[in-house]
Amino acid sequence: MQNGTLLAAVDLGSNSFRLEIGRLDHGRVHRTEYIKETVRQGNGLDGDRNLTLDAMQRGWDCLARFAERLAGFKKAQVRAVATQTLREAHNREEFLARAHQILGFPIDVISGREEARLIYQGVAHLLPQSDERRLVVDIGGRSTEMILGKGFDARTMESYRVGSVAWSMKYFPDGQFTPRAFEMAEIAAKAVLDEAVNAYQPGVWDVAYGSSGTIGAVSDVLTAAGWPAGLVTRDGLDWLLDRLVKAQSADRVKLDGMKDDRRAVIGGGVSVLRAVFGLLGIEQMEAAQGALRHGVLYDLLDREQDSTDLRSTSVQRLASKFNPDAAQAQRVSRVSQHLFRMAGAGLPGEALERFQRKLQWAAQLHEIGSQISHSDYHKHGAYILDNADAPGFALPELHRLSLLVLGHRGKLRKLDVDFEDRVFVQQLLCLRMAVILCHARRDPDLKGLQLECSAEPGRIFVLNCRPGWAEAFPQSAHLLREEVLAWQKTPWTLIVSGL
């Protein structure tokens, strides 16, 4: 990306939706605009963990306003991510389908550890570089992330299902502040966070930083009351708790520095923050300027280059862990990309490169399930990808990768995929054909093979073989005839000429 390029990050949090727009300047992103709206989707989950229509509508209305500001942005300039509420919501696809249409850009639901990694990147990029060992804590609406890192390197990451909105709803349901309610909320938060003690104890970090909503709000209140600016201390938390209890209810809280939209969730947020301080032996925490949305912006830059794209590293780590046949993976990768370049010739250069990279990842991982069992290894591989922690990947991206691995062999009708997704179908066909052509685990003879895809709205693939190819490679020709039959049970048609 060139200097001066505008980048945008959309953070669909459990309490607030945020839009951060910045301008690229020699590897740094400088804010040009920031919009925050309190949507509070986190309290819109019903007993069955479905988002209510009101909660969805609040989100859609906010995204419509964001969309106006993002008009004219290209896809590569914008990334939208969603966190714990949409990780939990059983009907998230209903919300996301319309949200994508309204916003005009895809929305990635990210895993808890991926959220933690991006939070750390956001915090680290807005701090002076040093050799200090950092503990970063982010208390969101329905989850709390903890990260240990140094420089830009996040080394230990975890996400816990405890947050300001969830705890406020559960322990302060009527907004009443009593000593007993705070005690029970803090005990419950410690029960969830207890397992963090060993990994995040004081001996492994030098400075504690707090990111985003709750910690920023507490810091603002303490600063306004005369405590050291940008710092949250144990004594400060004790003072704040005393003020909340004396207020008796959320709507009676009158504190300088506290915004109106924070009152409803301050009880839960303070309870969780006190639990973190108590469990980890924290005496003071600095309020960080960076947050998830900043990490998303810098991750956009990393994704521009394969050498710095963390997803490529995650794919390599998975391949190393499950140890598939590396030579065959490379062989299938080369052939599938060769075919995709022919089939996807109508795609813009940037998009073609992006989809080729994802096809390459699928080829690298298509046999990782074979370490579990040779029988149905494609199913095992798909399961691994659907359940793996793969830094850099959003959950939908991993699922799409798992579908390619699942579909690289066998019946196509078993796939729960949208066969209207033309690019995915092209990727799938090219991967399946590459596996067929490389079935003998030798480099295939591709001379004279041409793959064409009909122009939209057509749904026909044509593979042209040179004269004599089928006679020279009868086993491959047989497998291609079987492949023609497999595609007959989909909305697409495969024609192989010269067999």
PLY file of the C-alpha trace (Angstrom):
ply
format ascii 1.0
element vertex 499
property float x
property float y
property float z
element edge 498
property int vertex1
property int vertex2
end_header
0.00 0.00 0.00
1.21 3.50 -0.81
1.67 6.31 1.68
-1.53 8.30 2.02
-3.80 5.27 1.62
-6.80 5.36 3.93
-7.47 2.23 6.00
-10.51 1.43 8.12
-11.25 -1.03 10.92
-14.72 -1.86 12.20
-14.96 -3.51 15.63
-18.31 -5.13 16.44
-17.89 -5.47 20.19
-20.37 -6.76 22.73
-20.87 -3.30 24.24
-19.89 -0.88 21.48
-19.35 -0.82 17.72
-16.33 1.24 16.65
-15.04 2.60 13.35
-11.39 3.70 13.14
-10.09 5.35 9.97
-6.41 6.12 9.55
-3.96 7.26 6.89
-0.87 5.22 6.10
2.41 7.08 6.48
5.68 5.10 6.20
4.42 2.04 8.00
2.42 3.95 10.63
-1.32 4.55 10.62
-2.42 7.98 11.84
-6.02 8.48 12.89
-8.19 10.67 10.70
-11.57 9.73 12.18
-13.03 7.68 15.03
-16.68 6.84 15.64
-18.03 4.86 18.59
-21.64 3.86 19.20
-22.98 2.05 22.24
-24.96 -0.80 20.69
-24.84 -3.22 23.65
-25.49 -6.33 21.58
-24.11 -8.37 24.46
-27.29 -7.92 26.48
-29.39 -8.94 23.48
-28.72 -12.68 23.77
-31.78 -14.60 24.99
-31.79 -17.79 27.04
-31.13 -19.89 23.92
-28.19 -17.67 22.96
-30.01 -16.13 20.04
-29.75 -12.43 19.33
-33.11 -10.72 19.72
-34.50 -8.80 16.77
-34.04 -5.53 18.69
-30.35 -6.31 19.30
-29.83 -7.16 15.65
-31.63 -4.02 14.53
-29.44 -1.84 16.76
-26.40 -3.40 15.12
-27.75 -3.01 11.59
-28.67 0.63 12.20
-25.17 1.40 13.47
-23.51 -0.36 10.54
-25.68 1.61 8.12
-24.19 4.80 9.55
-20.69 3.37 9.31
-21.37 2.37 5.70
-22.02 5.98 4.73
-18.56 6.90 5.97
-16.92 3.96 4.18
-18.40 4.75 0.78
-15.63 4.67 -1.79
-13.28 2.46 0.21
-11.93 -0.62 -1.56
-12.20 -4.08 -0.04
-8.45 -4.25 0.68
-8.69 -1.03 2.72
-11.34 -2.23 5.19
-11.63 -5.04 7.68
-14.54 -5.64 10.03
-14.27 -8.06 12.95
-16.82 -9.35 15.46
-16.06 -10.74 18.90
-17.63 -12.68 21.78
-21.33 -11.92 21.33
-21.28 -13.11 17.73
-19.03 -16.02 18.67
-21.80 -17.13 21.02
-24.93 -16.23 19.05
-26.56 -19.30 17.50
-28.32 -17.12 14.92
-25.26 -15.08 14.02
-25.52 -15.98 10.33
-28.91 -14.26 10.18
-27.37 -11.10 11.60
-24.18 -11.30 9.54
-25.87 -11.85 6.19
-27.76 -8.57 6.44
-24.89 -6.81 8.22
-22.55 -7.64 5.33
-25.09 -6.31 2.86
-25.57 -3.08 4.83
-21.90 -2.40 5.57
-20.71 -3.40 2.12
-17.74 -5.35 3.47
-17.34 -8.87 4.90
-17.46 -9.24 8.69
-15.05 -11.75 10.23
-16.04 -13.45 13.47
-12.67 -13.99 15.13
-11.72 -16.51 17.82
-10.90 -15.39 21.34
-7.17 -15.97 20.92
-7.15 -14.16 17.59
-8.92 -11.25 19.29
-6.22 -11.31 21.97
-3.45 -11.28 19.35
-4.96 -8.30 17.53
-5.48 -6.41 20.80
-1.80 -6.86 21.62
-0.78 -5.65 18.16
-2.92 -2.56 18.60
-1.45 -1.80 22.03
2.14 -2.51 20.97
2.01 -0.32 17.87
0.90 2.70 19.90
3.55 2.25 22.61
7.23 3.28 22.42
9.35 0.28 21.52
11.25 -1.23 24.43
12.47 -4.54 25.81
9.90 -4.55 28.62
7.83 -7.69 29.12
4.21 -6.64 28.80
0.96 -7.92 30.26
-2.00 -6.58 28.29
-5.54 -6.96 29.64
-8.72 -6.05 27.75
-12.07 -6.33 29.56
-14.80 -6.31 26.94
-18.52 -6.73 27.18
-18.60 -10.53 27.27
-14.96 -11.60 27.27
-11.64 -10.67 28.81
-8.39 -11.11 26.91
-4.95 -11.46 28.49
-1.69 -11.38 26.55
1.98 -11.61 27.42
4.36 -10.14 24.89
7.52 -8.24 24.11
7.85 -5.67 21.36
5.40 -6.68 18.63
5.59 -10.36 19.58
2.52 -11.71 21.42
3.72 -14.88 23.11
0.89 -16.06 25.40
-2.73 -15.30 24.55
-6.02 -16.30 26.11
-9.65 -15.23 26.16
-12.02 -15.79 29.10
-15.79 -15.61 29.04
-16.24 -12.85 31.58
-16.98 -9.22 30.79
-18.63 -5.97 31.85
-21.97 -6.48 30.09
-22.36 -10.15 31.03
-21.40 -9.55 34.68
-23.61 -6.45 34.98
-26.60 -8.39 33.68
-25.94 -11.34 35.98
-24.92 -9.70 39.27
-26.44 -6.22 38.97
-29.62 -7.03 36.96
-31.60 -4.09 38.36
-28.63 -1.76 38.49
-28.49 -2.04 42.30
-25.04 -1.68 43.87
-24.57 -3.47 47.19
-21.42 -4.74 48.91
-22.76 -8.31 48.63
-23.41 -7.99 44.87
-19.86 -6.73 44.27
-18.42 -9.50 46.44
-20.29 -12.23 44.56
-19.44 -10.72 41.16
-15.74 -10.56 42.03
-15.68 -14.13 43.37
-17.42 -15.40 40.23
-14.96 -13.54 37.99
-12.02 -15.02 39.90
-13.50 -18.50 39.43
-13.46 -18.00 35.65
-10.03 -16.35 35.61
-8.36 -18.66 38.14
-6.54 -20.67 35.48
-4.74 -17.49 34.36
-2.74 -17.28 37.58
0.11 -19.60 36.59
0.59 -18.24 33.07
0.28 -14.52 33.92
1.85 -14.26 37.39
3.93 -11.11 38.18
7.30 -12.77 37.65
6.77 -13.11 33.89
5.91 -9.48 33.06
7.30 -6.04 33.90
4.48 -3.62 33.06
0.70 -4.15 32.98
-1.38 -2.32 30.36
-5.15 -2.11 30.13
-6.85 -1.71 26.78
-10.24 -0.44 25.69
-13.61 0.17 27.39
-13.69 -0.77 31.07
-10.07 0.08 31.89
-10.20 3.30 29.90
-13.41 4.32 31.68
-11.98 3.57 35.12
-8.80 5.47 34.27
-10.82 8.52 33.15
-12.79 8.58 36.41
-9.71 8.22 38.57
-7.84 10.92 36.62
-10.79 13.31 37.00
-10.76 12.63 40.76
-7.08 13.58 41.07
-5.34 10.22 40.81
-2.26 9.94 38.53
-3.26 10.40 34.89
-3.61 7.24 32.82
-3.04 4.94 35.76
-5.32 2.49 37.58
-4.13 1.47 41.05
-5.44 -0.84 43.77
-6.17 2.14 46.00
-7.99 3.82 43.14
-10.15 0.75 42.59
-10.99 0.62 46.30
-12.00 4.28 46.19
-14.15 3.73 43.09
-15.87 0.70 44.59
-16.71 2.75 47.68
-18.25 5.48 45.52
-20.35 2.99 43.58
-21.67 1.32 46.73
-22.55 4.71 48.21
-24.43 5.61 45.04
-26.54 2.42 45.59
-27.57 2.14 41.93
-26.15 2.68 38.44
-28.51 5.51 37.57
-27.45 7.46 40.67
-23.73 7.32 39.93
-22.39 10.86 39.54
-18.69 10.77 38.80
-16.64 13.25 36.78
-15.06 11.55 33.81
-17.72 8.83 33.48
-19.79 8.91 30.31
-23.50 8.23 30.53
-23.33 5.07 28.42
-20.81 3.49 30.83
-22.99 3.63 33.97
-25.07 0.58 33.07
-22.02 -1.69 32.83
-19.58 -0.14 35.30
-20.56 -2.52 38.11
-19.64 -5.62 36.13
-16.53 -4.00 34.69
-15.13 -2.92 38.04
-15.83 -6.39 39.51
-13.87 -8.11 36.74
-11.02 -5.59 36.93
-10.72 -6.05 40.70
-10.62 -9.82 40.16
-7.77 -9.42 37.64
-5.82 -7.20 40.03
-6.33 -9.61 42.92
-5.49 -12.82 41.08
-2.41 -11.53 39.28
-1.03 -9.40 42.09
-1.23 -6.20 40.04
-0.49 -2.99 41.93
-0.98 -0.61 39.03
-2.02 -0.75 35.38
-1.37 1.79 32.65
-4.26 2.69 30.35
-3.10 1.92 26.82
-4.09 3.97 23.78
-4.08 1.02 21.39
-6.93 -1.48 21.12
-8.40 -4.20 18.91
-9.28 -1.83 16.08
-5.69 -0.58 15.84
-4.43 -4.16 15.69
-6.85 -4.80 12.83
-5.46 -1.82 10.90
-1.86 -3.02 11.23
-2.90 -6.57 10.39
-4.31 -5.23 7.11
-0.80 -4.05 6.24
0.72 -7.42 7.13
-1.76 -9.26 4.92
-0.50 -7.35 1.89
2.69 -9.41 1.88
2.83 -13.18 2.16
6.14 -12.95 4.02
4.49 -11.04 6.87
1.00 -12.57 6.63
0.60 -14.47 9.89
-1.89 -16.81 8.20
0.91 -18.26 6.07
2.91 -18.91 9.23
-0.09 -20.61 10.83
-0.49 -22.87 7.80
3.18 -23.81 8.00
2.87 -24.57 11.70
-0.17 -26.80 11.14
1.63 -28.62 8.34
4.67 -29.09 10.55
2.57 -30.38 13.44
0.60 -32.93 11.42
3.43 -33.75 9.01
1.66 -34.54 5.72
3.65 -35.55 2.64
5.36 -32.20 1.95
6.42 -33.07 -1.61
2.87 -34.07 -2.54
1.47 -30.93 -0.91
3.79 -28.76 -2.99
2.96 -30.74 -6.12
-0.79 -30.36 -5.61
-0.30 -26.69 -4.76
1.57 -25.95 -8.01
-0.92 -27.81 -10.20
-4.04 -26.39 -8.51
-2.74 -22.83 -8.83
-1.81 -23.43 -12.49
-5.37 -24.58 -13.18
-6.88 -21.73 -11.15
-4.98 -19.13 -13.15
-6.65 -20.51 -16.27
-10.13 -20.90 -14.75
-10.04 -17.56 -12.93
-8.59 -15.53 -15.76
-11.45 -13.01 -15.45
-10.56 -12.03 -11.89
-8.67 -8.77 -11.26
-4.96 -9.35 -10.61
-5.14 -8.50 -6.90
-8.15 -10.77 -6.31
-6.60 -13.59 -8.35
-3.46 -13.47 -6.21
-5.48 -13.45 -2.98
-7.61 -16.44 -3.93
-4.58 -18.31 -5.24
-2.89 -17.88 -1.87
-5.89 -19.41 -0.10
-5.95 -22.27 -2.57
-2.25 -22.80 -1.88
-3.01 -23.07 1.85
-5.70 -25.67 1.19
-3.28 -27.68 -0.93
-0.60 -27.52 1.76
-3.06 -28.85 4.34
-5.23 -31.21 2.31
-3.61 -34.33 3.82
-3.12 -33.24 7.46
-5.87 -35.61 8.57
-3.85 -38.62 7.39
-1.86 -38.54 10.64
-5.07 -39.43 12.49
-6.31 -42.10 10.10
-5.82 -42.87 6.42
-9.49 -43.75 6.15
-11.53 -40.59 5.56
-8.47 -38.44 6.19
-10.15 -35.53 4.41
-12.86 -35.50 7.10
-10.28 -35.54 9.86
-8.40 -32.70 8.17
-11.55 -30.60 7.92
-12.30 -31.21 11.60
-8.79 -30.10 12.58
-9.16 -26.84 10.68
-12.60 -26.11 12.08
-11.28 -26.50 15.62
-7.68 -25.28 15.41
-6.20 -22.13 16.89
-4.66 -20.54 13.82
-3.41 -16.98 14.48
-4.30 -14.56 11.72
-7.41 -16.43 10.59
-11.00 -15.45 11.20
-13.40 -18.29 11.95
-15.19 -18.08 8.56
-11.82 -18.15 6.77
-10.81 -21.33 8.59
-14.18 -22.90 7.84
-13.83 -22.10 4.15
-10.39 -23.71 4.22
-11.83 -26.75 5.98
-14.51 -27.09 3.29
-11.84 -27.15 0.58
-9.96 -29.85 2.50
-13.17 -31.82 3.07
-14.18 -31.48 -0.57
-10.86 -32.25 -2.24
-11.98 -35.87 -2.69
-15.16 -37.91 -2.51
-18.75 -36.95 -3.11
-19.61 -33.32 -3.61
-23.16 -33.50 -2.34
-21.88 -34.02 1.21
-20.55 -30.45 1.25
-22.69 -27.84 2.95
-21.52 -25.08 0.64
-23.02 -22.36 -1.48
-22.54 -23.55 -5.06
-23.46 -20.03 -6.15
-20.09 -18.89 -4.80
-18.27 -18.96 -8.11
-14.74 -18.39 -6.80
-15.06 -21.09 -4.14
-16.34 -23.56 -6.73
-13.38 -22.72 -8.98
-10.97 -23.27 -6.09
-12.64 -26.56 -5.21
-12.60 -27.88 -8.76
-8.94 -26.92 -9.28
-7.93 -28.59 -6.01
-9.83 -31.79 -6.88
-8.34 -31.90 -10.38
-4.84 -31.31 -9.01
-5.26 -34.23 -6.61
-6.42 -36.42 -9.51
-3.56 -35.39 -11.80
-1.04 -35.93 -8.97
-2.59 -39.21 -7.78
0.60 -41.18 -8.55
2.63 -38.75 -6.39
4.67 -37.71 -9.39
4.74 -34.43 -11.31
2.00 -34.74 -13.96
2.37 -33.92 -17.62
0.25 -30.77 -18.05
1.30 -30.00 -21.61
-1.76 -29.18 -23.70
-4.23 -29.22 -20.79
-6.47 -26.16 -20.80
-9.18 -25.38 -18.23
-11.89 -22.87 -19.06
-14.80 -21.56 -17.03
-17.88 -20.18 -18.76
-18.69 -16.51 -18.33
-21.31 -15.62 -15.76
-24.05 -16.70 -15.32
-22.91 -19.93 -16.95
-21.87 -22.86 -14.78
-19.68 -24.96 -17.04
-16.05 -26.00 -16.74
-14.30 -27.40 -19.80
-10.99 -29.25 -19.57
-9.37 -29.71 -22.96
-6.79 -32.50 -23.29
-4.27 -32.74 -26.11
-4.62 -35.66 -28.56
-3.14 -38.84 -27.14
-3.10 -37.61 -23.51
-5.80 -40.05 -22.35
-3.97 -43.00 -23.95
-0.70 -41.95 -22.33
-2.28 -41.57 -18.89
-5.23 -43.98 -18.72
-5.51 -43.95 -14.90
-5.76 -40.17 -14.80
-8.28 -40.26 -17.66
-10.39 -42.75 -15.72
-10.36 -40.56 -12.61
-11.38 -37.54 -14.68
-14.35 -39.45 -16.09
-15.39 -40.20 -12.50
-14.99 -36.52 -11.69
-17.37 -35.59 -14.50
-20.03 -37.79 -12.84
-19.38 -36.21 -9.42
-20.13 -32.73 -10.71
-23.40 -33.88 -12.28
-24.90 -33.86 -8.78
-24.19 -30.14 -8.37
-25.50 -27.07 -10.23
-22.22 -27.10 -12.19
-21.19 -29.12 -15.23
-17.72 -30.44 -15.99
-16.84 -31.39 -19.55
-13.54 -33.11 -20.35
-12.74 -33.21 -24.05
-10.26 -35.60 -25.58
-10.91 -38.60 -23.35
0 1
1 2
2 3
3 4
4 5
5 6
6 7
7 8
8 9
9 10
10 11
11 12
12 13
13 14
14 15
15 16
16 17
17 18
18 19
19 20
20 21
21 22
22 23
23 24
24 25
25 26
26 27
27 28
28 29
29 30
30 31
31 32
32 33
33 34
34 35
35 36
36 37
37 38
38 39
39 40
40 41
41 42
42 43
43 44
44 45
45 46
46 47
47 48
48 49
49 50
50 51
51 52
52 53
53 54
54 55
55 56
56 57
57 58
58 59
59 60
60 61
61 62
62 63
63 64
64 65
65 66
66 67
67 68
68 69
69 70
70 71
71 72
72 73
73 74
74 75
75 76
76 77
77 78
78 79
79 80
80 81
81 82
82 83
83 84
84 85
85 86
86 87
87 88
88 89
89 90
90 91
91 92
92 93
93 94
94 95
95 96
96 97
97 98
98 99
99 100
100 101
101 102
102 103
103 104
104 105
105 106
106 107
107 108
108 109
109 110
110 111
111 112
112 113
113 114
114 115
115 116
116 117
117 118
118 119
119 120
120 121
121 122
122 123
123 124
124 125
125 126
126 127
127 128
128 129
129 130
130 131
131 132
132 133
133 134
134 135
135 136
136 137
137 138
138 139
139 140
140 141
141 142
142 143
143 144
144 145
145 146
146 147
147 148
148 149
149 150
150 151
151 152
152 153
153 154
154 155
155 156
156 157
157 158
158 159
159 160
160 161
161 162
162 163
163 164
164 165
165 166
166 167
167 168
168 169
169 170
170 171
171 172
172 173
173 174
174 175
175 176
176 177
177 178
178 179
179 180
180 181
181 182
182 183
183 184
184 185
185 186
186 187
187 188
188 189
189 190
190 191
191 192
192 193
193 194
194 195
195 196
196 197
197 198
198 199
199 200
200 201
201 202
202 203
203 204
204 205
205 206
206 207
207 208
208 209
209 210
210 211
211 212
212 213
213 214
214 215
215 216
216 217
217 218
218 219
219 220
220 221
221 222
222 223
223 224
224 225
225 226
226 227
227 228
228 229
229 230
230 231
231 232
232 233
233 234
234 235
235 236
236 237
237 238
238 239
239 240
240 241
241 242
242 243
243 244
244 245
245 246
246 247
247 248
248 249
249 250
250 251
251 252
252 253
253 254
254 255
255 256
256 257
257 258
258 259
259 260
260 261
261 262
262 263
263 264
264 265
265 266
266 267
267 268
268 269
269 270
270 271
271 272
272 273
273 274
274 275
275 276
276 277
277 278
278 279
279 280
280 281
281 282
282 283
283 284
284 285
285 286
286 287
287 288
288 289
289 290
290 291
291 292
292 293
293 294
294 295
295 296
296 297
297 298
298 299
299 300
300 301
301 302
302 303
303 304
304 305
305 306
306 307
307 308
308 309
309 310
310 311
311 312
312 313
313 314
314 315
315 316
316 317
317 318
318 319
319 320
320 321
321 322
322 323
323 324
324 325
325 326
326 327
327 328
328 329
329 330
330 331
331 332
332 333
333 334
334 335
335 336
336 337
337 338
338 339
339 340
340 341
341 342
342 343
343 344
344 345
345 346
346 347
347 348
348 349
349 350
350 351
351 352
352 353
353 354
354 355
355 356
356 357
357 358
358 359
359 360
360 361
361 362
362 363
363 364
364 365
365 366
366 367
367 368
368 369
369 370
370 371
371 372
372 373
373 374
374 375
375 376
376 377
377 378
378 379
379 380
380 381
381 382
382 383
383 384
384 385
385 386
386 387
387 388
388 389
389 390
390 391
391 392
392 393
393 394
394 395
395 396
396 397
397 398
398 399
399 400
400 401
401 402
402 403
403 404
404 405
405 406
406 407
407 408
408 409
409 410
410 411
411 412
412 413
413 414
414 415
415 416
416 417
417 418
418 419
419 420
420 421
421 422
422 423
423 424
424 425
425 426
426 427
427 428
428 429
429 430
430 431
431 432
432 433
433 434
434 435
435 436
436 437
437 438
438 439
439 440
440 441
441 442
442 443
443 444
444 445
445 446
446 447
447 448
448 449
449 450
450 451
451 452
452 453
453 454
454 455
455 456
456 457
457 458
458 459
459 460
460 461
461 462
462 463
463 464
464 465
465 466
466 467
467 468
468 469
469 470
470 471
471 472
472 473
473 474
474 475
475 476
476 477
477 478
478 479
479 480
480 481
481 482
482 483
483 484
484 485
485 486
486 487
487 488
488 489
489 490
490 491
491 492
492 493
493 494
494 495
495 496
496 497
497 498
